[in-house]
């Protein structure tokens, strides 16, 4: 099962009739690696640079990769976060996850569902915000990530033509940062 799906969860194993003691025995024998609590994989399977995102998406299925982790996924900027930044609904309960380290951000329902892209990483479906939505979020959370990070990402994404002005305007309205981002956009274009 782990070789087909990339990662096997304890709940998937239980549904298939595999007891948790059998999983523990397979880990002791070296036939499975424990990636995180309740997540297992075949030893020696290739790990991508976005392995942490795949594990986090499996641990927090209702979450969306955001901010610095989304920038890293899209290859924008020079930030290399040591934790996975994930957006969750502001009313949902924070998951108890020990690996990978998570930085949870609480978003409103409208902001959480806007601009979500679905990608496959290590055979796992991962939700990541699009480039223009990530840029709008960076300006919304500029006090947490730093204004310089937001400006660097905006300049680089504009230079690489990774967004249109219509896209950034739409997400700036959803994130309520139109007035904040407008002067920086005018300086880019002008």
C-alpha positions as CSV (number, residue, x, y, z in Angstrom):
1,X,0.0,0.0,0.0
2,X,2.8,2.4,0.8
3,X,4.6,1.8,-2.5
4,X,1.4,2.6,-4.4
5,X,0.5,5.8,-2.7
6,X,3.9,7.1,-1.6
7,X,2.8,7.4,2.1
8,X,0.6,5.2,4.2
9,X,-1.3,6.5,7.1
10,X,-2.3,4.5,10.2
11,X,-6.0,5.1,9.4
12,X,-5.6,3.8,5.9
13,X,-3.8,0.7,7.2
14,X,-6.6,0.2,9.8
15,X,-9.2,0.3,7.1
16,X,-7.3,-2.3,5.2
17,X,-7.2,-4.6,8.3
18,X,-3.6,-3.9,9.3
19,X,-3.2,-3.5,13.0
20,X,-1.0,-0.7,14.4
21,X,1.2,-3.4,16.0
22,X,2.0,-4.7,12.6
23,X,3.0,-1.2,11.5
24,X,5.3,-0.9,14.5
25,X,6.9,-4.3,13.7
26,X,7.5,-3.3,10.1
27,X,9.2,-0.1,11.3
28,X,11.4,-2.1,13.7
29,X,12.3,-4.5,10.9
30,X,13.2,-1.6,8.6
31,X,10.6,-2.4,6.0
32,X,8.8,0.9,6.7
33,X,10.0,4.3,7.8
34,X,7.9,6.4,10.2
35,X,7.8,9.9,8.6
36,X,5.5,11.5,11.1
37,X,2.9,10.5,13.7
38,X,0.7,8.0,11.9
39,X,2.5,8.3,8.5
40,X,4.8,5.7,7.0
41,X,6.7,5.2,3.8
42,X,8.9,2.6,2.1
43,X,12.6,3.1,3.0
44,X,14.8,4.5,0.2
45,X,11.9,6.1,-1.6
46,X,13.0,9.3,-3.3
47,X,12.3,12.4,-1.3
48,X,11.7,15.7,-3.2
49,X,12.7,19.2,-2.0
50,X,9.0,19.7,-1.1
51,X,8.7,16.6,1.1
52,X,7.7,18.7,4.1
53,X,4.8,20.1,2.2
54,X,3.5,16.6,1.3
55,X,3.7,15.5,4.9
56,X,2.0,18.6,6.2
57,X,-0.8,18.3,3.6
58,X,-1.5,14.8,4.8
59,X,-1.4,15.9,8.4
60,X,-3.6,19.0,7.9
61,X,-5.9,18.0,5.0
62,X,-8.1,21.2,5.4
63,X,-5.0,23.5,5.3
64,X,-3.4,25.4,2.4
65,X,0.3,26.0,2.0
66,X,0.7,29.8,2.3
67,X,3.1,32.7,2.6
68,X,6.8,31.8,2.8
69,X,6.2,28.1,2.0
70,X,4.1,29.0,-1.0
71,X,6.9,31.4,-2.2
72,X,9.4,28.6,-1.9
73,X,7.1,26.2,-3.8
74,X,6.7,28.7,-6.6
75,X,10.5,29.5,-6.6
76,X,10.1,33.2,-5.8
77,X,12.4,35.1,-3.4
78,X,15.3,34.0,-1.3
79,X,13.4,32.8,1.8
80,X,14.0,29.3,3.0
81,X,11.6,28.7,5.9
82,X,12.4,25.9,8.4
83,X,8.7,25.4,9.1
84,X,5.8,24.8,6.8
85,X,3.5,27.8,6.7
86,X,-0.2,26.6,6.4
87,X,-3.4,28.5,6.4
88,X,-6.4,27.1,8.3
89,X,-9.9,28.5,9.0
90,X,-9.9,30.9,11.8
91,X,-12.5,28.8,13.7
92,X,-10.9,25.4,13.2
93,X,-8.9,23.6,15.8
94,X,-5.1,23.6,15.5
95,X,-3.8,20.1,14.7
96,X,-1.4,18.4,17.0
97,X,1.5,17.8,14.5
98,X,5.1,17.4,15.6
99,X,6.7,16.9,12.2
100,X,7.2,18.8,10.1
101,X,7.2,22.0,12.2
102,X,4.1,24.1,11.2
103,X,3.4,27.8,11.4
104,X,-0.4,28.0,11.3
105,X,-2.0,31.2,10.1
106,X,-5.7,31.7,10.6
107,X,-7.7,33.0,7.5
108,X,-11.3,34.0,7.0
109,X,-13.4,31.6,5.0
110,X,-13.3,33.9,1.9
111,X,-9.6,34.3,2.1
112,X,-8.9,30.6,2.8
113,X,-10.8,29.4,-0.3
114,X,-9.5,32.0,-2.8
115,X,-6.6,31.3,-5.1
116,X,-6.1,27.7,-4.2
117,X,-4.1,25.5,-6.6
118,X,-3.9,21.8,-6.3
119,X,-0.5,20.1,-7.0
120,X,0.9,16.6,-6.6
121,X,4.0,16.2,-4.5
122,X,5.3,12.7,-3.9
123,X,1.9,11.2,-5.0
124,X,0.1,13.4,-2.4
125,X,-2.5,16.1,-3.3
126,X,-1.2,19.4,-1.9
127,X,-3.2,22.7,-1.8
128,X,-1.0,25.8,-2.4
129,X,-2.0,29.4,-2.9
130,X,-1.3,30.9,-6.4
131,X,1.4,33.5,-6.9
132,X,-1.0,36.6,-6.9
133,X,-2.9,35.3,-3.8
134,X,0.4,34.6,-2.0
135,X,1.6,38.2,-2.8
136,X,-1.6,39.7,-1.4
137,X,-1.2,37.5,1.7
138,X,2.4,38.7,2.2
139,X,1.1,42.3,2.3
140,X,-1.7,41.3,4.7
141,X,0.8,39.6,7.0
142,X,3.7,42.0,6.4
143,X,4.1,42.4,10.2
144,X,4.8,38.7,10.5
145,X,6.9,38.0,7.4
146,X,8.4,41.5,7.0
147,X,7.7,44.2,4.4
148,X,11.1,43.6,2.7
149,X,10.1,40.0,2.0
150,X,6.8,41.1,0.5
151,X,8.5,43.7,-1.7
152,X,11.2,41.3,-2.9
153,X,8.6,38.7,-3.9
154,X,6.4,41.4,-5.6
155,X,9.4,42.7,-7.7
156,X,10.6,39.2,-8.7
157,X,7.2,37.9,-9.6
158,X,6.5,41.1,-11.7
159,X,9.9,40.7,-13.4
160,X,9.1,37.1,-14.3
161,X,5.5,37.9,-15.3
162,X,4.0,35.6,-12.8
163,X,0.8,37.6,-12.3
164,X,-1.4,40.2,-13.9
165,X,-2.6,43.4,-12.4
166,X,-6.2,42.1,-12.5
167,X,-5.2,39.0,-10.5
168,X,-3.4,41.0,-7.8
169,X,-6.3,43.5,-7.6
170,X,-8.8,40.7,-7.1
171,X,-6.8,39.0,-4.3
172,X,-5.9,42.3,-2.7
173,X,-9.7,43.1,-2.4
174,X,-10.3,39.7,-0.8
175,X,-7.4,40.2,1.6
176,X,-8.4,43.8,2.2
177,X,-5.0,45.2,1.4
178,X,-5.8,47.3,-1.8
179,X,-4.6,50.6,-0.2
180,X,-1.5,49.0,1.2
181,X,-0.3,47.3,-2.0
182,X,-1.4,50.0,-4.5
183,X,1.6,52.4,-4.1
184,X,4.0,49.5,-4.6
185,X,2.2,48.3,-7.7
186,X,2.3,51.9,-9.1
187,X,6.0,52.1,-8.5
188,X,6.5,48.8,-10.3
189,X,4.6,49.8,-13.3
190,X,5.5,53.5,-13.4
